[in-house]
Amino acid sequence: MSVEFRTLVRGFMCVGGIVFAVSGAVTGSLFEVGFGLFAALLGGFGLWWNSRESSGET
């Protein structure tokens, strides 16, 4: 199974963003929550776009 580097980065953005947002929620930092959710959404969008491109829908 071959996974491209971009796919790994997008996956890490999703997971890391969620972890960062949860950490911010625990500590009460609104900046960390917002930044983490933004990273998770950006990574999720990238994964969705990558799967869309690889299936040939574009």
C-alpha positions as semicolon CSV with decimal commas, in nm:
position;residue;x (nm);y (nm);z (nm)
1;M;0,000;0,000;0,000
2;S;0,150;0,328;-0,112
3;V;0,055;0,639;0,081
4;E;0,166;0,977;-0,047
5;F;0,343;1,222;0,181
6;R;0,065;1,479;0,138
7;T;-0,192;1,229;0,260
8;L;0,014;1,160;0,572
9;V;0,051;1,533;0,643
10;R;-0,325;1,585;0,604
11;G;-0,396;1,292;0,834
12;F;-0,157;1,426;1,097
13;M;-0,324;1,769;1,065
14;C;-0,662;1,611;1,141
15;V;-0,542;1,410;1,439
16;G;-0,311;1,681;1,571
17;G;-0,576;1,948;1,531
18;I;-0,830;1,747;1,727
19;V;-0,576;1,675;2,002
20;F;-0,478;2,044;2,013
21;A;-0,844;2,151;2,033
22;V;-0,917;1,905;2,315
23;S;-0,605;2,019;2,499
24;G;-0,721;2,379;2,462
25;A;-1,066;2,290;2,589
26;V;-0,915;2,124;2,897
27;T;-0,688;2,420;2,973
28;G;-0,950;2,678;2,878
29;S;-0,755;2,837;2,594
30;L;-0,989;2,963;2,325
31;F;-0,695;3,023;2,089
32;E;-0,587;2,658;2,109
33;V;-0,941;2,537;2,050
34;G;-0,986;2,761;1,748
35;F;-0,645;2,683;1,602
36;G;-0,692;2,309;1,657
37;L;-1,034;2,306;1,495
38;F;-0,902;2,506;1,202
39;A;-0,616;2,259;1,151
40;A;-0,851;1,961;1,179
41;L;-1,096;2,111;0,929
42;L;-0,815;2,199;0,689
43;G;-0,670;1,849;0,713
44;G;-1,013;1,690;0,673
45;F;-1,083;1,899;0,366
46;G;-0,746;1,797;0,223
47;L;-0,819;1,428;0,282
48;W;-1,162;1,463;0,124
49;W;-1,014;1,643;-0,176
50;N;-0,742;1,380;-0,212
51;S;-0,995;1,096;-0,210
52;R;-1,207;1,285;-0,461
53;E;-0,909;1,330;-0,694
54;S;-0,800;0,969;-0,666
55;S;-1,148;0,839;-0,750
56;G;-1,151;1,043;-1,070
57;E;-1,455;1,260;-0,999
58;T;-1,282;1,585;-1,098
